[in-house]
Amino acid sequence: MVMMLLNACAGVPDGPPLVLDVPVSGTERSAVHPLDLDDGDYVEGVLDSGTDAAELRLIDREGRPIRLLLNGTAGREVFRFVAGPGMAALRVTLRGDGGYRLALTRRIAVADQHPVLQGHLSPTIAALAETVRRGGGTDAFWQDIARRGTPLVEPLTGAPGSDRVTMTFLARGARHNVRLLGGPTSNHENLDRLGGSDVWYKSFVVPASTRLSYQIAPDVPDFPGTCRECRMAILARLQADPLNHNPWPVAAPDPYNQVSLVELPGAPPQPGLEGGWAEPAGRLVLERFASRILGNTRDVAVYAPPGVDPAGKDAVLLILFDGPDYLDRRAPVPTMLDRLTGDGRLPPTVAVFIANPSAAARERELPANPAFAAMLADELLPWLNERMGIRSRPDRTVLAGSSYGGLAAVSAALAHPDRFGNALSMSGSFWWHPAEAPPDRPEHMAGLVASRERRPVRFFLSAGLFETGGDGDIGILESSRHLRDVLEAKGYEVTHRDYAAGHDLFAWRGALGDGLLTLFGR
């Protein structure tokens, strides 16, 4: 027991002991209220001091302070602590002549401190749980799943006609654990084991318009190490879901180099990708580009769809970061441009795909780097004109990118609006800030926009509904929406679109088409 009765607290009048859900009142400037708790109890309480500032401390049997719970607050304040050895009482100290009311509102014993499973989101898993509880097997379940494929998608229980569904990810036969990467959260989710069976599962409620790619990692090694080292161990086991019927790309050398696709019937169309990949029909030119400003060399690819003259004065110039990602079958931008320009949805458009010299260079150059923006404006554009006759107009030029690339597109356009009149961001990393930024200014780009005069730049911003922050950190979804609000407040022309997706190239390729059509579509 964590006992009380503070006979040693000389000069401090004792108040009544605290009992759960029984408030005590006082008017003394200082009072002690004994506690009767067990070691490990989780306790919540409320102190209401009206207009007077009050201090609340945990003290021991000798009246010595253990922990300051409330420091000079006024009005109604909630406090929380976990009982431990030596905690004997709560001391209230008023900084005025009013009164107070103090109460313990919640007490949870150690034996009751465990998560309570509130049933199963998935009706199929709920039925299987009952089968397993009765001693039945799982073979019939797995035969059905092999036919249907994963993840398991079911109508939301109790919500017929809802625009949301229950999505359950599954794995069979893991010994120790299963991790999910790319599911409908921003976390590396742990799948749960169904009793002692061979079924591992995790269910989510998601929009019926969800589109995502994911991988699973069964039996991830668990060893002493830093948090980052343990997260990196997931990569050693990360692979396509063997039960999913849509591996991507199909021709990957092995499942470790594949992802698994989910595309619900309500997912929006991806402009120019109707019918899937097709061999590009235009002209692709591969070059090496050297930058004096950055002191490095990188690959640059230029693509013109059939019938598009790169030197045409009215052509749209698309400059796309992380270029190689958008040149293969996963996100075939040349195929997309062939269709969008061929059927007249887009005006003639020339695409320039900018590669990164290295992963380290990407981390250094893309996050709002003025030198990178200067390279684009003062070196790349003249080089494109000299080598290929491309004559850019700011109102017909768009910088585009995903993640750090989205941040780079916005920051470079704002830095050089006389060269780049449009910015297209897909899941832009607008949570980013320089290392020297004060803790209360975590969104560097929003701060820059707010502090500067409006510039002649148009914006298309997109983010995934599953890209939310956690543990007190702001996420891509929240920071993108905030940047939208700041841009609108400054009078910018801005379109913002959310997708039921995560940080995912499978979704970005559709957002790119949507953005181009929004900015330049006919």
C-alpha positions as a printed Julia matrix, in Angstrom:
522×3 Matrix{Float64}:
   0.0     0.0     0.0
   1.03    3.6    -0.63
  -0.02    4.83    2.86
  -0.68    8.24    4.26
  -1.44   10.03    7.61
   1.12   12.8     7.57
   1.81   13.34   11.26
   5.21   14.74   10.31
   3.74   17.63    8.32
   4.03   20.12   11.15
   2.26   23.43   10.62
   0.31   22.2     7.62
  -3.33   21.42    8.44
  -4.54   18.05    7.26
  -7.54   17.96    4.96
  -9.88   15.03    4.48
  -8.45   11.95    2.71
  -9.16   11.56   -0.98
 -11.63    8.87   -2.03
 -12.5     8.09   -5.64
 -15.39   10.19   -6.96
 -15.85   12.08   -3.66
 -14.77   15.72   -4.03
 -13.23   17.59   -1.13
 -13.34   21.34   -0.64
 -10.99   23.72    1.12
 -10.36   27.38    1.78
  -6.98   27.17    3.52
  -3.94   28.57    1.73
  -2.29   25.13    2.05
  -3.79   21.74    2.81
  -2.69   18.1     2.68
  -5.02   15.31    1.53
  -3.88   11.74    2.31
  -3.96    9.04   -0.36
  -4.79    5.37   -0.02
  -3.5     3.75   -3.21
  -1.74    0.61   -4.32
   1.64    0.64   -5.97
   1.2     0.99   -9.74
  -2.34    2.39   -9.68
  -3.04    4.79  -12.56
  -4.8     7.86  -11.17
  -6.6    10.8   -12.74
  -8.02   13.75  -10.83
  -9.32   17.31  -11.06
  -8.4    20.45   -9.16
 -10.66   23.49   -9.54
  -9.25   26.63   -7.9
 -11.59   29.13   -9.49
  -9.79   32.37  -10.28
  -6.9    31.7    -7.91
  -3.63   30.22   -9.05
  -2.88   26.91   -7.38
  -0.02   24.48   -6.99
  -0.51   20.74   -6.58
   2.27   18.39   -5.44
   2.66   14.74   -4.55
   4.48   14.47   -1.2
   5.88   11.67    0.95
   5.19   10.77    4.61
   7.6    13.44    5.83
   5.95   16.12    3.76
   8.78   16.25    1.23
   7.81   16.95   -2.38
   7.97   14.07   -4.86
   6.36   15.53   -7.96
   4.87   18.84   -9.06
   1.57   18.06  -10.81
   0.14   21.55  -11.37
   2.16   24.74  -11.22
   0.31   28.01  -10.78
  -2.74   27.09  -12.81
  -6.19   28.56  -12.28
  -9.62   27.15  -12.95
 -10.35   23.49  -13.58
  -7.25   21.41  -14.39
  -6.83   17.65  -14.84
  -3.81   15.84  -13.39
  -2.51   12.3   -13.76
   0.09   10.12  -12.06
   1.02    6.52  -11.32
   1.22    5.63   -7.64
   4.59    4.48   -6.35
   6.39    3.76   -3.09
   6.52    6.74   -0.73
   3.65    8.66   -2.28
   1.49    9.58    0.68
  -0.61   12.65   -0.06
  -1.5    15.55   -2.3
  -0.68   19.06   -1.11
  -2.74   21.99   -2.43
  -1.25   25.48   -2.14
  -3.38   28.48   -3.11
  -1.98   31.82   -4.2
  -5.12   33.72   -3.25
  -7.91   33.86   -0.68
 -10.49   31.78   -2.57
 -11.24   28.09   -2.27
 -10.79   24.92   -4.27
 -12.37   21.56   -5.0
 -10.2    18.46   -5.41
 -11.29   15.0    -6.55
  -9.87   11.71   -7.8
 -11.93   10.81  -10.86
 -10.28    7.59  -12.03
  -8.22    4.78  -10.54
  -7.07    1.76  -12.57
  -5.31   -1.04  -10.72
  -2.31   -2.8   -12.26
  -4.37   -5.94  -12.83
  -6.78   -3.95  -15.01
  -4.15   -2.14  -17.07
  -4.33   -4.08  -20.31
  -5.98   -3.44  -23.66
  -9.48   -4.82  -24.0
 -10.33   -6.24  -27.42
 -13.62   -4.71  -28.49
 -14.59   -7.41  -30.95
 -13.4    -7.58  -34.57
 -13.93   -5.01  -37.29
 -14.09   -7.8   -39.87
 -17.14  -10.12  -39.71
 -15.05  -12.84  -41.38
 -12.36  -12.61  -38.7
 -15.01  -12.55  -35.98
 -16.52  -15.79  -37.31
 -13.08  -17.36  -37.63
 -12.22  -16.35  -34.06
 -15.26  -18.23  -32.84
 -14.27  -21.27  -34.91
 -10.76  -21.22  -33.45
 -12.15  -20.75  -29.93
 -14.19  -23.91  -30.37
 -11.13  -25.85  -31.49
 -11.75  -25.67  -35.25
  -9.09  -25.32  -37.94
  -8.25  -22.58  -40.43
  -7.78  -24.55  -43.67
 -11.2   -23.67  -45.09
 -10.59  -20.0   -44.29
  -7.27  -19.98  -46.13
  -8.76  -21.76  -49.14
 -11.38  -19.02  -49.37
  -8.75  -16.28  -48.99
  -6.59  -17.85  -51.71
  -9.57  -17.56  -54.03
 -10.57  -14.03  -53.02
  -7.11  -12.56  -52.57
  -5.9   -10.11  -49.98
  -6.51   -7.74  -48.39
  -9.99   -8.81  -47.35
 -12.49   -6.03  -48.13
 -15.94   -6.1   -46.52
 -18.83   -3.64  -46.09
 -18.59   -1.64  -42.9
 -20.59   -3.47  -40.25
 -23.71   -1.56  -39.26
 -23.28    1.06  -41.98
 -24.95   -0.17  -45.18
 -24.32    2.09  -48.12
 -21.4     3.75  -46.37
 -18.56    5.28  -48.38
 -16.18    3.37  -46.11
 -15.26   -0.31  -45.94
 -13.36   -2.64  -43.65
  -9.97   -3.68  -45.03
  -8.13   -6.59  -43.36
  -4.52   -7.49  -44.12
  -3.58  -11.13  -43.57
  -0.51  -13.35  -43.28
  -0.25  -17.06  -42.69
   2.06  -19.08  -40.51
   4.55  -16.55  -39.16
   6.34  -17.68  -36.03
   6.98  -14.44  -34.16
   5.53  -11.32  -35.8
   4.32   -9.7   -39.02
   4.8    -6.04  -39.94
   2.8    -4.11  -42.54
   4.41   -1.26  -44.48
   2.33    0.96  -46.75
  -1.06    0.17  -45.26
  -3.67    2.83  -44.46
  -1.61    4.48  -41.71
   1.77    6.18  -41.55
   3.08    3.53  -39.12
   4.85    0.21  -39.53
   1.84   -1.68  -38.23
   2.02   -4.92  -36.27
  -0.42   -7.63  -37.32
  -2.14   -9.49  -34.47
  -2.2   -13.26  -34.1
  -5.62  -14.89  -33.86
  -5.28  -16.97  -30.71
  -2.73  -19.72  -31.24
  -3.68  -20.19  -34.9
  -1.64  -19.58  -38.05
  -3.69  -16.44  -38.83
  -2.14  -12.98  -38.47
  -4.43  -10.03  -39.23
  -4.98   -6.28  -38.95
  -8.21   -4.49  -39.87
  -8.81   -0.85  -40.78
 -11.81    1.24  -41.74
 -10.91    3.04  -44.99
 -12.67    5.07  -47.71
 -14.16    3.07  -50.57
 -11.93    5.15  -52.88
  -8.68    3.75  -51.45
  -5.72    3.09  -53.72
  -2.41    1.97  -52.21
   0.57   -0.33  -52.49
   1.97   -2.26  -49.55
   4.39   -4.96  -48.42
   4.52   -7.32  -45.47
   7.47   -8.47  -43.38
   7.0   -11.79  -41.55
   9.27  -12.75  -38.63
  11.28   -9.54  -38.46
  14.42  -10.09  -36.33
  14.08   -8.67  -32.83
  17.41   -7.71  -31.3
  18.96   -5.1   -29.01
  19.58   -1.91  -30.95
  18.44    1.61  -31.59
  14.9     2.31  -32.78
  16.25    3.08  -36.24
  18.26   -0.17  -36.35
  15.18   -2.17  -35.44
  13.11   -0.39  -38.11
  15.79   -1.05  -40.69
  15.6    -4.76  -39.86
  12.11   -4.73  -41.37
  13.74   -4.2   -44.78
  15.46   -7.59  -44.52
  12.05   -9.3   -44.61
   9.91   -6.85  -46.58
   8.19   -8.45  -49.58
   5.01   -8.59  -51.63
   2.02  -10.26  -50.04
   1.88  -13.82  -51.47
  -1.91  -13.85  -51.07
  -2.47  -10.63  -53.03
  -3.51  -11.14  -56.67
  -1.95   -7.88  -57.93
   1.85   -7.87  -57.56
   3.62   -4.86  -59.02
   5.64   -4.84  -61.18
   4.71   -8.25  -62.48
   8.14   -8.82  -64.04
  10.1    -8.11  -60.83
  12.99  -10.54  -60.18
  11.52  -11.74  -56.86
   8.83  -10.85  -54.28
  11.32   -8.75  -52.31
  11.39   -6.33  -55.24
   7.62   -6.19  -55.63
   4.76   -4.46  -53.88
   1.14   -5.54  -53.67
  -1.58   -3.29  -55.06
  -5.0    -2.39  -53.72
  -7.37   -0.44  -55.95
 -10.96   -0.34  -54.68
 -13.79    0.19  -57.16
 -14.32    3.73  -55.9
 -10.73    4.82  -56.54
 -10.62    7.83  -58.88
  -9.38    7.34  -62.45
  -5.74    8.15  -63.16
  -5.71   10.4   -66.25
  -3.74    9.02  -69.16
  -3.21    5.63  -67.53
  -6.52    4.13  -68.6
  -5.75    0.71  -70.01
  -2.4     0.44  -68.24
   1.1     0.76  -69.61
   1.88    1.07  -73.31
   5.17    1.55  -75.12
   5.8     5.32  -75.41
   5.43    6.5   -79.0
   7.36    9.76  -78.71
  11.04   10.68  -78.57
  13.16   10.22  -75.42
  16.59   11.88  -75.26
  19.03   10.94  -72.49
  21.72   13.46  -71.52
  24.27   14.19  -68.78
  23.97   17.59  -67.17
  26.79   19.23  -65.18
  26.05   21.97  -62.66
  28.69   24.48  -61.67
  26.48   25.81  -58.86
  26.05   22.38  -57.23
  29.37   20.94  -58.32
  27.96   17.66  -59.61
  26.61   15.86  -62.66
  23.32   14.03  -63.12
  21.18   12.26  -65.73
  18.49   14.3   -67.45
  15.92   12.78  -69.81
  13.71   14.81  -72.14
  10.52   13.34  -73.6
   8.29   14.77  -76.33
   5.07   12.91  -77.23
   4.28   12.26  -80.93
   3.63   15.49  -82.8
   4.93   17.71  -79.99
   7.68   20.14  -80.95
   9.96   20.74  -77.92
  10.77   24.17  -79.35
   7.13   25.14  -79.76
   6.53   28.52  -78.16
   3.23   27.48  -76.54
   4.35   24.05  -75.31
   4.02   23.28  -71.61
   7.36   22.44  -69.99
   7.1    19.87  -67.18
  10.24   19.56  -65.01
   9.89   16.49  -62.81
  12.18   15.58  -59.91
  13.2    12.0   -58.99
  12.99   11.48  -62.75
  13.8     7.76  -63.07
  10.85    6.9   -60.81
   8.51    8.35  -63.44
  10.07    6.72  -66.48
   9.45    3.03  -65.78
   6.28    0.96  -65.85
   5.37    1.77  -62.25
   4.63    5.41  -63.1
   4.85    5.7   -66.91
   4.65    9.44  -67.43
   5.61    9.21  -71.15
   2.64    6.89  -71.73
   0.41    9.26  -69.78
   1.55   12.29  -71.82
   1.05   10.41  -75.1
  -2.61    9.89  -74.26
  -3.34   13.26  -72.65
  -1.79   15.28  -75.47
  -2.98   12.85  -78.15
  -6.66   13.2   -77.28
  -6.4    16.93  -76.61
  -6.9    16.88  -72.85
  -3.5    18.55  -72.45
  -1.8    21.04  -74.76
   1.54   19.97  -76.26
   3.75   19.09  -73.28
   7.47   18.34  -73.05
   8.73   16.53  -69.93
  12.18   16.85  -68.4
  13.06   14.13  -65.9
  15.73   15.22  -63.39
  17.69   12.45  -61.65
  19.58   12.75  -58.36
  23.37   12.25  -58.43
  23.04   10.16  -55.25
  20.73    9.54  -52.31
  22.85   11.88  -50.19
  22.58   14.62  -52.84
  18.8    14.24  -52.87
  18.62   14.72  -49.09
  20.77   17.83  -49.41
  19.37   19.46  -52.56
  15.6    18.97  -52.63
  14.52   20.34  -49.23
  14.08   24.04  -50.06
  17.72   24.49  -51.11
  18.35   27.93  -52.72
  21.35   26.57  -54.63
  19.23   23.84  -56.2
  16.61   26.4   -57.21
  19.34   28.59  -58.73
  20.64   25.6   -60.69
  17.2    25.06  -62.2
  16.68   28.71  -63.11
  20.16   29.79  -64.15
  21.71   26.6   -65.53
  19.1    24.01  -66.5
  16.74   26.27  -68.46
  19.55   27.84  -70.56
  20.99   24.36  -71.14
  17.62   23.05  -72.37
  17.34   26.0   -74.73
  20.86   25.53  -76.07
  20.72   21.75  -76.44
  17.14   21.24  -77.61
  15.72   24.61  -78.48
  13.26   24.52  -75.56
  12.07   28.07  -74.93
  10.3    28.23  -71.61
   7.62   30.69  -70.54
   6.97   30.97  -66.8
   3.2    30.66  -67.21
   3.73   27.45  -69.24
   6.44   25.94  -67.02
   5.67   23.69  -64.06
   7.98   22.2   -61.46
   6.66   18.9   -60.1
   7.77   16.36  -57.55
   6.78   14.02  -54.75
   7.84   14.02  -51.09
  11.01   16.13  -50.9
  10.45   16.75  -54.61
   7.1    18.41  -53.85
   8.83   20.67  -51.34
  11.49   21.49  -53.95
   8.85   22.34  -56.57
   7.09   24.84  -54.32
  10.23   26.42  -52.88
  11.99   26.81  -56.25
   8.92   28.31  -57.92
   8.56   30.87  -55.13
  12.26   31.66  -55.33
  12.18   32.18  -59.13
   8.63   33.07  -60.19
  10.03   34.8   -63.28
  11.07   31.34  -64.54
   8.59   28.93  -62.95
   4.98   30.04  -62.8
   3.5    26.74  -61.63
   4.29   24.21  -58.88
   2.79   20.73  -58.6
   3.38   18.91  -55.31
   2.5    15.29  -54.54
   2.76   14.49  -50.82
   5.16   17.38  -50.36
   7.33   17.24  -47.24
   6.04   20.53  -45.85
   6.69   19.35  -42.3
  10.38   20.0   -43.06
  12.32   22.85  -41.51
  16.01   23.76  -41.33
  17.98   22.38  -38.41
  18.34   25.86  -36.91
  14.59   26.63  -37.02
  13.0    27.35  -33.62
  10.88   24.5   -32.19
   7.68   26.54  -32.5
   8.18   27.09  -36.26
   8.24   23.55  -37.69
   6.66   24.42  -41.08
   9.33   26.36  -42.92
   7.52   26.76  -46.24
   4.27   28.02  -44.73
   6.28   30.57  -42.77
   8.05   31.79  -45.9
   4.77   32.2   -47.77
   3.2    34.08  -44.88
   6.13   36.49  -44.56
   6.53   37.41  -48.24
   4.52   39.33  -50.8
   2.42   37.26  -53.19
   4.26   36.11  -56.31
   2.86   35.09  -59.73
   2.81   31.33  -59.12
  -0.09   28.84  -59.3
  -0.16   25.7   -57.17
  -1.55   22.19  -57.22
  -1.01   20.42  -53.87
  -2.01   16.84  -53.07
  -1.63   14.57  -50.07
  -2.77   11.16  -48.87
  -5.41   10.74  -46.18
  -3.13    8.12  -44.61
  -0.18   10.52  -44.32
  -1.12   11.91  -40.92
   1.37   12.71  -38.18
   1.79   10.92  -34.88
   3.38   11.29  -31.45
   2.89   15.04  -31.57
   4.53   15.47  -34.98
   2.74   17.15  -37.87
   2.26   14.94  -40.92
   2.24   15.5   -44.66
  -1.56   15.69  -44.77
  -1.8    18.34  -42.06
   1.14   20.42  -43.31
  -0.15   20.32  -46.91
  -3.57   21.54  -45.83
  -1.98   24.25  -43.71
   0.17   25.43  -46.62
  -2.97   25.53  -48.78
  -4.66   27.77  -46.21
  -1.67   30.11  -45.99
  -1.41   30.34  -49.79
  -5.12   31.13  -50.09
  -4.84   33.77  -47.37
  -2.08   35.43  -49.38
  -4.25   35.45  -52.51
  -2.56   32.66  -54.48
  -4.39   30.48  -56.98
  -4.16   27.04  -55.38
  -5.9    23.69  -55.79
  -5.59   21.09  -53.05
  -6.68   17.48  -53.4
  -6.7    14.65  -50.87
  -6.49   11.02  -51.97
  -7.34    7.88  -49.98
  -3.72    6.81  -50.21
  -0.39    6.94  -48.42
   3.14    8.01  -49.34
   2.9     6.03  -52.5
   4.09    6.23  -56.11
   1.02    4.22  -57.12
  -1.13    7.2   -56.06
   1.29    9.94  -57.14
   1.11    8.99  -60.8
  -2.61    9.77  -60.76
  -2.09   12.98  -58.8
   0.42   14.12  -61.42
  -2.14   13.72  -64.2
  -4.79   15.47  -62.13
  -2.42   18.33  -61.41
  -1.43   18.83  -65.04
  -5.07   18.85  -66.12
  -5.95   21.32  -63.35
  -3.15   23.7   -64.3
  -3.21   23.37  -68.09
  -6.11   21.13  -69.14
  -8.4    22.08  -71.97
